[in-house]
């Protein structure tokens, strides 16, 4: 009988072999119209639910719209300093899973408590990218392309590392909204994601958008900010789209992908809390 460790090692080996072929035409991927259609439907339904929650008089954070015991547990854990991350799923109007042909949607939510700050301070900070030396580990470059009173267009050079390292040029449209005293939200949509070939070398070049190895095709994030006693609760909901996982590899690959996504969300929220701790200090 194989142990979990042995199964993980076998899965890791399969992924390494697969990713080792990623530079070949066989492993290239293309964002198909049917995949994009499913993504758009998933995003539409997710945003409808988020809009309802933001306009609700009974709660504000996504965690509030759960059974009361779990909602209270999550809030108490966040206020005590824990960073909670959990997987989410948007279903179709019939309550069924939304099928994504030739693609995979990753949907995660996390929350963090930033102590000893005011909401206005948090909003002022998130409106501007961090200084180069303060960027989180997976952000190589950051700059503002355009800004207005309630929106921001931002360039980010991102790197994702797990088994293989992939670097992207990305552009994001971020919109901000107030929801009454002590409440605010933002919506970030990646309007451009291109994988870089030979990143960091003089030969660095962009691959055609949607025609690459398919590790990251789409990226949306939805943020909520709530002033509470002693600080601000911040919640992030993230949606990403990548290529599909072959059925034979799914039992090995999906747990690793989930682990990477969980770590990424936790790192993002930790970085935000640490950034404010440094600022306030």
C-alpha positions in Angstrom: 0.0 0.0 0.0 1.5 3.4 -1.0 1.8 6.1 1.6 0.6 9.7 0.9 4.2 10.8 0.6 4.9 8.1 -2.0 1.8 9.1 -4.0 2.9 12.8 -3.8 6.4 11.9 -5.1 4.9 9.9 -8.0 2.6 12.8 -8.9 5.5 15.3 -8.6 7.6 13.1 -11.0 4.7 13.0 -13.5 4.4 16.8 -13.4 8.1 17.3 -13.8 8.1 15.0 -16.9 5.1 16.9 -18.3 6.4 20.3 -17.6 9.8 19.3 -19.1 8.0 19.0 -22.4 6.3 22.4 -22.0 8.6 24.1 -24.4 7.5 21.8 -27.2 4.6 22.5 -29.5 2.9 19.4 -28.1 2.5 21.0 -24.7 1.6 24.5 -26.0 -2.0 25.5 -25.1 -4.5 27.9 -26.7 -7.3 29.7 -25.0 -10.3 28.4 -26.8 -13.6 30.2 -27.4 -15.5 27.5 -25.5 -13.2 27.9 -22.5 -13.5 31.7 -22.5 -17.3 31.4 -22.7 -17.4 29.2 -19.6 -15.1 31.6 -17.8 -17.3 34.6 -18.6 -20.3 32.7 -17.3 -18.5 31.8 -14.1 -17.4 35.4 -13.6 -20.9 36.8 -14.3 -22.6 34.6 -11.8 -19.8 35.2 -9.2 -20.1 39.0 -9.6 -23.9 38.8 -9.3 -23.5 37.1 -6.0 -20.8 39.6 -4.8 -23.0 42.5 -5.8 -25.9 41.2 -3.8 -23.7 40.7 -0.8 -22.2 44.2 -1.0 -25.7 45.7 -1.1 -27.0 43.5 1.7 -28.1 45.0 5.0 -27.3 41.7 6.9 -23.6 41.4 6.1 -20.7 42.7 4.1 -17.8 40.3 3.9 -18.3 37.0 2.0 -17.7 35.1 5.2 -20.8 36.8 6.7 -23.1 34.9 4.3 -22.5 31.5 5.8 -24.0 29.6 8.7 -23.7 31.8 11.8 -21.3 29.5 13.7 -18.9 29.3 10.8 -19.1 33.0 10.0 -18.3 33.9 13.7 -15.5 31.3 13.8 -13.9 32.8 10.7 -14.2 36.4 12.0 -12.8 35.5 15.4 -9.9 33.6 13.9 -9.1 36.6 11.6 -9.3 39.1 14.5 -6.9 36.9 16.5 -4.2 37.2 13.7 -4.9 34.0 11.7 -5.0 34.2 7.9 -7.8 31.9 6.8 -7.9 30.7 3.2 -10.6 28.5 1.7 -11.6 27.1 -1.7 -14.8 28.4 -3.2 -17.1 27.3 -6.0 -19.8 29.2 -8.1 -22.6 26.9 -9.3 -25.0 27.5 -12.2 -28.6 28.6 -11.5 -29.6 24.9 -11.3 -27.1 24.4 -8.5 -24.7 22.4 -10.7 -21.0 22.7 -11.4 -20.1 25.0 -14.3 -18.1 22.9 -16.8 -15.0 24.5 -18.3 -14.0 22.8 -21.5 -10.2 22.7 -21.9 -9.7 24.8 -18.9 -9.7 25.0 -15.1 -11.0 27.8 -12.9 -9.4 28.3 -9.5 -11.6 30.2 -7.0 -10.2 31.1 -3.5 -11.1 33.4 -0.7 -8.9 34.7 2.2 -9.1 37.3 5.0 -6.6 39.1 7.1 -6.9 41.6 10.0 -4.7 44.7 9.9 -4.5 46.1 13.4 -4.2 49.7 14.5 -5.1 51.3 11.2 -8.1 53.3 9.9 -10.0 52.4 6.7 -8.9 55.6 5.0 -5.3 54.8 5.6 -5.7 51.3 4.0 -7.6 52.7 1.0 -4.9 55.4 0.5 -2.2 52.7 0.5 -3.9 50.3 -1.8 -4.4 53.0 -4.4 -0.7 53.1 -5.1 1.7 50.2 -5.9 4.4 49.5 -3.3 8.0 50.8 -3.7 10.2 48.4 -5.6 11.9 47.2 -2.5 8.6 46.5 -0.8 7.0 44.4 -3.6 5.9 41.0 -2.6 7.9 38.0 -3.7 5.9 37.2 -6.9 5.8 40.8 -8.2 9.0 41.8 -10.0 7.9 45.2 -11.3 4.9 47.6 -10.7 3.9 50.9 -12.1 0.7 53.0 -12.6 -0.4 53.4 -16.2 -3.4 55.6 -15.6 -5.5 56.8 -12.7 -8.7 58.6 -11.8 -10.7 59.2 -8.6 -12.3 55.8 -8.5 -10.1 53.6 -10.8 -6.5 52.6 -11.5 -4.8 50.9 -14.4 -1.7 49.1 -13.3 1.2 47.2 -14.9 2.6 44.2 -13.0 5.4 41.9 -13.9 4.5 38.6 -12.2 6.5 35.5 -11.6 5.0 32.1 -10.5 7.3 29.4 -9.3 6.4 25.8 -8.5 8.1 23.0 -10.4 8.7 25.5 -13.2 9.1 29.3 -13.2 6.8 31.4 -15.4 7.0 35.2 -15.8 4.2 37.4 -17.1 3.6 41.0 -18.3 0.1 41.9 -17.0 -2.2 44.9 -16.9 -5.0 45.4 -14.5 -8.0 47.6 -14.3 -8.9 48.3 -10.6 -12.2 50.0 -9.6 -13.0 51.3 -6.1 -16.4 51.7 -4.5 -17.7 52.9 -1.1 -20.6 51.2 0.6 -21.3 53.5 3.5 -19.3 54.4 6.6 -16.5 52.0 7.3 -17.1 49.9 4.2 -15.4 49.8 0.8 -14.6 47.3 -2.0 -12.4 47.1 -5.1 -12.6 45.0 -8.3 -9.4 44.1 -10.2 -9.6 42.6 -13.7 -6.5 41.5 -15.6 -7.0 43.1 -19.0 -3.8 41.7 -20.4 -1.7 38.6 -19.5 1.2 37.5 -21.6 3.7 34.8 -20.8 7.4 35.8 -21.3 9.9 33.6 -23.1 13.5 33.7 -21.8 12.5 36.2 -19.1 15.2 38.3 -17.6 17.6 37.8 -20.5 18.4 40.1 -23.5 16.3 37.7 -25.6 13.2 38.2 -23.5 10.0 38.3 -25.6 6.3 38.0 -25.2 4.4 35.0 -26.4 1.1 35.5 -28.2 -1.7 36.3 -25.7 -3.7 33.1 -25.0 -1.2 31.0 -26.9 1.4 29.8 -24.4 1.7 27.0 -21.8 -1.7 27.9 -20.3 -0.7 28.3 -16.7 -2.4 31.7 -16.3 -4.9 33.0 -18.8 -7.2 35.1 -16.7 -7.1 36.7 -13.2 -9.8 38.6 -11.3 -9.7 39.6 -7.7 -12.4 41.2 -5.5 -11.5 42.9 -2.3 -13.6 44.1 0.6 -12.5 46.4 3.5 -14.4 46.8 6.7 -13.5 49.0 9.6 -13.9 47.2 12.9 -12.8 47.9 16.5 -9.0 48.0 16.5 -8.3 47.9 12.8 -9.5 46.8 9.4 -10.7 43.4 8.2 -9.6 42.8 4.6 -11.1 40.0 2.5 -9.9 38.9 -1.0 -11.7 36.6 -3.4 -9.6 35.4 -6.4 -10.5 33.8 -9.7 -8.0 32.5 -12.2 -8.2 30.5 -15.4 -5.6 28.0 -16.6 -5.4 25.1 -19.1 -7.3 21.9 -18.3 -5.6 19.1 -16.4 -5.5 15.7 -18.2 -7.7 13.2 -16.3 -4.8 10.8 -15.8 -2.8 13.5 -14.0 -5.7 15.1 -12.1 -5.4 13.1 -8.8 -1.7 14.1 -8.6 -1.8 17.6 -10.1 -4.9 19.1 -8.6 -3.7 18.8 -4.9 -0.5 20.5 -5.8 -2.2 23.3 -7.8 -4.5 23.8 -4.8 -1.5 24.0 -2.5 0.1 26.6 -4.7 -3.1 28.7 -4.9 -3.5 28.6 -1.1 0.1 29.6 -0.5 -0.3 32.5 -3.0 -3.4 33.9 -1.4 -1.8 33.6 2.1 1.4 35.3 0.9 -0.6 38.1 -0.7 -2.6 38.8 2.5 0.5 38.5 4.7 2.3 40.9 2.5 -0.5 43.4 2.8 -0.6 43.2 6.6 3.2 43.4 6.8 3.2 46.4 4.5 0.9 48.3 6.8 2.8 47.3 9.9 5.9 48.8 8.3 4.1 51.9 7.3 2.5 52.5 10.7 5.8 51.7 12.4 
